[in-house]
């Protein structure tokens, strides 16, 4: 049996390498995002380096959450390769320690890394991305109609008096606030009778509250209003289901959102898929570690090959692509959310375990 000291050494080795990779990717992503945002907005009035740094700093946690599976894969490969180069795994195996034993600390580290991502990074990223969208919208509002950084689906609501079509440039506050919004009021024949353009629209109980409103009726410009109201029968749960991005909702709030949405007869498939995807993330990192182990086992017998490293990276990338692809089916409601999130993880684990069983136990 592997002793506590050796297991702790392998665990902290994996944790240190993962931490350094995370910090390095974080710095690189921050630099790239800051450069890209600055190049798009430098010509707009009110631009400043501080604003660009603030927006990029708030957007980076969400990008890092998406990069976590790759960081876990590369960190696991780097840990096992470094242990092989120093013959530490060879000595451990010669002492009678099986691959399952020295892989356990790395898998435990991957599981903890995933739990920290879901429990700490995800809520931080959800709140930060919402704040960054609000800051960017406030900065862009009225600056340029040619620059459209956000897109939102159009909504159509029916009331007793008329129909209304709603479009917005940006969706904020999980769908409860719209920026640069346009309301088209239609009569019973489907003709446009009035257009309202507002800087902000807030969903209240039974109406939309519009601010800084410009109105056009029968081709004539009407006096500008500070505030206005548009009746609505849309429920907040429906608007969130249609407009809110699941990534902007913290993990701890998703179960409540799903339950409330389903109580109103909504599928909430996007929220459910996001919830199960986050639930499966720690185990996805364990699967990535097993994939890295399949590469490292070949290293011991045939030498450390760049081709094998590339194969491990491609295998992890393929797993990530398949996960994203099936997630799209889950968001559309074609496949149950539970299956969408867990099937790729289970298949990857079976692949890694089968390979290790074949190599280790013949």
C-alpha positions as CSV (number, residue, x, y, z in Angstrom):
1,X,0.0,0.0,0.0
2,X,1.1,3.5,-0.7
3,X,2.0,5.4,2.4
4,X,0.5,8.8,3.5
5,X,3.7,10.7,2.9
6,X,4.1,9.5,-0.8
7,X,0.4,10.1,-1.5
8,X,0.5,13.6,0.0
9,X,3.6,14.3,-2.1
10,X,1.8,13.3,-5.3
11,X,-1.3,15.3,-4.3
12,X,0.6,18.5,-3.6
13,X,2.7,18.0,-6.7
14,X,-0.5,17.9,-8.8
15,X,-2.0,20.9,-6.8
16,X,1.1,23.0,-7.3
17,X,1.3,22.4,-11.1
18,X,-2.5,23.0,-11.5
19,X,-2.2,26.2,-9.6
20,X,0.6,27.5,-11.7
21,X,-1.2,26.5,-14.9
22,X,-4.3,28.3,-13.7
23,X,-2.4,31.5,-12.9
24,X,-0.6,31.4,-16.2
25,X,-3.8,30.9,-18.3
26,X,-5.5,33.6,-16.2
27,X,-2.8,36.1,-17.0
28,X,-2.8,35.2,-20.7
29,X,-6.6,35.4,-21.0
30,X,-6.7,38.7,-19.2
31,X,-4.1,40.1,-21.6
32,X,-5.9,38.8,-24.7
33,X,-9.4,40.0,-23.5
34,X,-8.0,43.4,-22.6
35,X,-6.4,43.8,-26.0
36,X,-9.5,42.7,-27.8
37,X,-11.9,44.9,-25.9
38,X,-9.6,47.9,-26.2
39,X,-9.3,47.4,-30.0
40,X,-13.1,47.4,-30.3
41,X,-13.9,50.4,-28.1
42,X,-10.8,52.6,-28.2
43,X,-12.5,55.0,-30.7
44,X,-15.7,55.5,-28.7
45,X,-16.0,58.6,-26.5
46,X,-15.4,58.0,-22.8
47,X,-12.9,55.1,-23.3
48,X,-10.2,54.7,-20.7
49,X,-7.6,52.1,-19.8
50,X,-9.2,51.8,-16.4
51,X,-12.6,51.0,-17.9
52,X,-11.1,48.4,-20.3
53,X,-9.1,46.7,-17.4
54,X,-12.3,46.7,-15.2
55,X,-14.5,45.1,-17.9
56,X,-11.8,42.5,-18.8
57,X,-11.2,41.6,-15.2
58,X,-14.9,41.0,-14.7
59,X,-15.2,38.8,-17.8
60,X,-12.1,36.7,-17.3
61,X,-13.6,34.4,-14.5
62,X,-16.3,33.2,-16.9
63,X,-13.7,32.4,-19.5
64,X,-11.6,30.6,-17.0
65,X,-14.5,28.5,-15.9
66,X,-14.9,27.3,-19.5
67,X,-11.1,26.6,-19.7
68,X,-11.0,24.6,-16.5
69,X,-11.3,21.1,-18.2
70,X,-8.3,21.9,-20.4
71,X,-6.4,23.2,-17.5
72,X,-7.1,20.0,-15.6
73,X,-6.1,17.9,-18.5
74,X,-2.8,19.7,-19.2
75,X,-2.0,19.9,-15.5
76,X,-2.5,16.1,-15.1
77,X,-0.4,15.3,-18.1
78,X,2.4,17.7,-16.9
79,X,2.3,16.2,-13.4
80,X,2.6,12.6,-14.6
81,X,5.3,13.5,-17.2
82,X,7.4,15.3,-14.6
83,X,7.1,12.3,-12.3
84,X,8.2,10.0,-15.1
85,X,11.1,12.2,-16.1
86,X,12.5,12.0,-12.5
87,X,11.8,8.2,-12.4
88,X,9.6,8.7,-9.4
89,X,6.7,6.7,-10.9
90,X,9.2,4.0,-11.9
91,X,10.5,3.7,-8.4
92,X,7.0,3.7,-7.0
93,X,6.0,0.9,-9.3
94,X,9.1,-1.1,-8.5
95,X,8.1,-0.8,-4.8
96,X,4.9,-2.6,-5.7
97,X,2.6,0.4,-5.9
98,X,0.1,0.1,-8.7
99,X,-1.1,2.8,-11.0
100,X,-4.4,3.0,-9.3
101,X,-2.7,4.0,-6.0
102,X,-0.5,6.8,-7.4
103,X,-3.3,8.0,-9.6
104,X,-5.7,8.4,-6.6
105,X,-4.0,11.6,-5.3
106,X,-4.2,13.1,-8.7
107,X,-7.8,12.1,-9.2
108,X,-8.6,13.5,-5.7
109,X,-6.9,16.8,-6.6
110,X,-8.9,17.0,-9.8
111,X,-12.1,16.3,-7.9
112,X,-11.3,19.1,-5.4
113,X,-10.3,21.4,-8.3
114,X,-13.8,20.8,-9.8
115,X,-15.6,21.4,-6.6
116,X,-13.8,24.7,-6.1
117,X,-14.7,25.7,-9.6
118,X,-18.4,24.9,-9.1
119,X,-18.6,26.3,-5.5
120,X,-16.3,29.3,-5.7
121,X,-15.4,30.3,-9.3
122,X,-18.9,29.8,-10.8
123,X,-20.8,32.2,-8.4
124,X,-18.0,34.7,-8.8
125,X,-18.0,34.4,-12.6
126,X,-21.8,34.7,-12.8
127,X,-21.9,37.9,-10.8
128,X,-18.8,39.3,-12.5
129,X,-20.1,38.7,-16.0
130,X,-23.4,40.4,-15.2
131,X,-21.5,43.4,-13.8
132,X,-19.3,43.5,-16.9
133,X,-22.3,43.5,-19.3
134,X,-23.9,46.3,-17.3
135,X,-20.7,48.4,-17.4
136,X,-20.1,47.8,-21.1
137,X,-23.8,48.6,-21.9
138,X,-23.6,51.8,-20.0
139,X,-20.4,52.7,-21.8
140,X,-21.8,51.9,-25.2
141,X,-25.3,53.3,-24.7
142,X,-25.9,56.0,-27.3
143,X,-22.3,56.0,-28.4
144,X,-22.6,54.2,-31.7
145,X,-25.5,52.4,-33.4
146,X,-23.0,50.5,-35.6
147,X,-21.5,48.7,-32.7
148,X,-23.8,46.0,-31.4
149,X,-22.0,43.9,-28.8
150,X,-25.1,42.1,-27.6
151,X,-27.9,40.3,-29.3
152,X,-31.2,39.2,-27.7
153,X,-34.1,37.2,-29.0
154,X,-37.3,39.2,-29.8
155,X,-40.3,38.7,-27.6
156,X,-44.0,39.0,-28.5
157,X,-46.6,39.6,-25.8
158,X,-50.3,39.7,-26.2
159,X,-52.6,41.9,-24.0
160,X,-56.3,42.7,-24.2
161,X,-55.6,45.9,-26.1
162,X,-52.8,45.1,-28.5
163,X,-49.8,43.0,-29.3
164,X,-46.3,44.2,-28.6
165,X,-43.0,43.1,-30.1
166,X,-40.0,43.7,-27.9
167,X,-36.3,43.8,-29.0
168,X,-33.2,44.8,-27.0
169,X,-29.5,45.3,-27.6
170,X,-28.6,43.9,-24.2
171,X,-30.1,41.7,-21.5
172,X,-29.1,42.6,-18.0
173,X,-30.0,41.4,-14.5
174,X,-30.9,37.9,-15.6
175,X,-33.5,39.2,-18.0
176,X,-35.3,41.6,-15.7
177,X,-33.6,44.6,-17.3
178,X,-33.3,45.4,-21.0
179,X,-30.9,48.1,-22.5
180,X,-31.5,50.0,-25.7
181,X,-34.9,48.5,-26.0
182,X,-37.6,48.9,-28.7
183,X,-41.3,48.3,-28.3
184,X,-43.5,48.0,-31.4
185,X,-47.2,48.2,-30.6
186,X,-49.5,46.4,-33.1
187,X,-53.2,46.7,-33.7
188,X,-55.6,43.8,-34.2
189,X,-54.7,43.7,-37.9
190,X,-51.0,43.4,-37.2
191,X,-50.1,47.0,-38.3
192,X,-47.6,49.0,-36.3
193,X,-49.3,51.9,-34.5
194,X,-46.6,53.1,-32.3
195,X,-42.9,52.6,-31.6
196,X,-41.1,53.3,-28.4
197,X,-37.3,53.4,-28.0
198,X,-36.0,53.5,-24.4
199,X,-32.6,53.5,-22.9
200,X,-33.8,51.0,-20.2
201,X,-36.8,48.8,-19.6
202,X,-37.5,47.1,-16.2
203,X,-40.0,44.3,-15.8
204,X,-42.3,45.1,-13.0
205,X,-45.5,43.4,-11.8
206,X,-47.9,43.7,-14.7
207,X,-46.0,46.3,-16.8
208,X,-42.7,47.3,-18.3
209,X,-41.2,50.5,-16.8
210,X,-39.4,52.5,-19.6
211,X,-36.9,55.2,-19.0
212,X,-35.7,58.0,-21.4
213,X,-38.4,57.1,-24.0
214,X,-38.6,58.4,-27.6
215,X,-42.0,57.7,-29.3
216,X,-43.1,57.6,-32.9
217,X,-46.8,57.4,-34.0
218,X,-48.1,57.6,-37.5
219,X,-44.6,58.7,-38.7
220,X,-44.6,61.7,-36.3
221,X,-42.2,62.2,-33.5
222,X,-44.0,62.6,-30.1
223,X,-42.6,64.5,-27.1
224,X,-39.9,62.6,-25.2
225,X,-40.8,61.1,-21.9
226,X,-38.7,60.5,-18.8
227,X,-40.6,57.4,-17.9
228,X,-43.4,55.4,-19.5
229,X,-45.3,52.1,-19.0
230,X,-46.2,49.3,-21.3
231,X,-48.7,46.8,-19.9
232,X,-47.6,43.2,-20.0
233,X,-48.8,39.8,-18.9
234,X,-45.3,38.2,-19.1
235,X,-44.1,36.5,-15.9
236,X,-40.6,37.0,-14.7
237,X,-40.0,33.3,-14.9
238,X,-40.9,33.2,-18.6
239,X,-38.7,36.2,-19.4
240,X,-35.8,34.6,-17.6
241,X,-36.3,31.4,-19.4
242,X,-36.3,33.2,-22.8
243,X,-33.7,35.9,-22.2
244,X,-31.4,35.1,-19.3
245,X,-28.2,33.2,-20.1
246,X,-27.7,30.2,-17.8
247,X,-24.1,31.2,-17.3
248,X,-25.1,34.4,-15.5
249,X,-27.0,32.5,-12.8
250,X,-24.9,31.1,-9.9
251,X,-24.9,27.4,-9.3
252,X,-26.6,27.8,-5.9
253,X,-29.6,29.6,-7.5
254,X,-30.2,27.3,-10.4
255,X,-32.3,24.7,-8.5
256,X,-34.7,27.3,-7.4
257,X,-34.9,28.9,-10.9
258,X,-35.7,25.5,-12.4
259,X,-38.4,24.6,-9.8
260,X,-40.1,28.0,-10.2
261,X,-40.0,27.9,-14.0
262,X,-41.4,24.4,-14.1
263,X,-44.2,25.3,-11.7
264,X,-45.4,27.8,-14.4
265,X,-45.3,25.1,-17.1
266,X,-41.9,26.0,-18.6
267,X,-39.4,23.4,-19.5
268,X,-36.3,25.3,-18.1
269,X,-34.1,23.0,-20.2
270,X,-31.3,25.5,-20.5
271,X,-31.2,26.0,-16.7
272,X,-31.4,22.3,-16.0
273,X,-28.6,21.5,-18.5
274,X,-26.4,24.1,-17.0
275,X,-27.1,22.7,-13.5
276,X,-26.3,19.1,-14.4
277,X,-23.2,20.3,-16.4
278,X,-21.8,22.0,-13.3
279,X,-22.7,19.0,-11.2
280,X,-20.7,16.7,-13.6
281,X,-17.7,19.1,-13.9
282,X,-15.7,17.6,-11.0
283,X,-16.1,14.1,-12.4
284,X,-15.2,15.4,-15.9
285,X,-11.9,16.6,-14.4
286,X,-11.4,13.1,-13.0
287,X,-12.1,11.7,-16.4
288,X,-9.5,14.1,-17.9
289,X,-7.0,12.8,-15.4
290,X,-7.7,9.2,-16.4
291,X,-7.2,10.2,-20.0
292,X,-3.9,11.8,-19.0
293,X,-3.0,8.6,-17.2
294,X,-3.5,6.5,-20.4
295,X,-0.9,8.7,-22.0
296,X,1.5,8.5,-19.1
297,X,1.4,4.7,-18.9
298,X,2.6,4.5,-22.5
299,X,5.4,6.9,-21.6
300,X,6.9,4.5,-19.1
301,X,7.1,1.7,-21.5
302,X,8.0,3.4,-24.8
303,X,9.6,6.7,-23.7
304,X,8.0,10.2,-23.5
305,X,6.7,10.9,-27.0
306,X,5.4,14.2,-28.2
307,X,3.0,12.3,-30.4
308,X,1.5,10.6,-27.3
309,X,1.2,13.9,-25.5
310,X,-0.6,15.4,-28.5
311,X,-2.8,12.4,-28.6
312,X,-3.8,12.9,-25.0
313,X,-4.5,16.6,-25.6
314,X,-6.6,15.7,-28.7
315,X,-8.5,13.1,-26.7
316,X,-9.4,15.6,-24.0
317,X,-10.3,18.2,-26.6
318,X,-12.6,15.7,-28.4
319,X,-14.3,14.9,-25.0
320,X,-14.9,18.6,-24.5
321,X,-16.3,19.1,-28.0
322,X,-18.7,16.2,-27.5
323,X,-19.8,17.6,-24.2
324,X,-20.5,21.0,-25.7
325,X,-22.3,19.4,-28.7
326,X,-24.6,17.3,-26.6
327,X,-25.2,20.3,-24.3
328,X,-26.6,22.1,-27.3
329,X,-29.1,19.3,-27.7
330,X,-30.0,19.5,-24.0
331,X,-30.5,23.3,-24.2
332,X,-32.9,22.7,-27.1
333,X,-34.8,20.1,-25.1
334,X,-34.1,17.2,-27.5
335,X,-32.2,15.2,-24.9
336,X,-32.8,15.0,-21.1
337,X,-30.5,17.3,-19.3
338,X,-29.2,14.6,-17.0
339,X,-28.2,12.4,-19.9
340,X,-26.5,15.3,-21.7
341,X,-24.3,16.2,-18.7
342,X,-23.4,12.7,-17.5
343,X,-23.1,10.5,-20.5
344,X,-19.8,12.0,-21.9
345,X,-18.3,11.9,-18.4
346,X,-19.3,8.2,-17.8
347,X,-18.0,7.2,-21.3
348,X,-14.7,9.0,-20.8
349,X,-14.2,7.3,-17.4
350,X,-15.0,3.9,-18.8
351,X,-12.4,4.5,-21.5
352,X,-9.7,5.5,-19.0
353,X,-10.5,2.7,-16.6
354,X,-10.6,0.1,-19.4
355,X,-7.3,1.2,-20.8
356,X,-5.6,1.2,-17.3
357,X,-7.1,-2.2,-16.5
358,X,-5.8,-3.6,-19.8
359,X,-2.3,-2.2,-19.2
360,X,-2.0,-2.8,-15.5
361,X,-3.9,-6.1,-15.0
362,X,-3.5,-7.6,-18.5
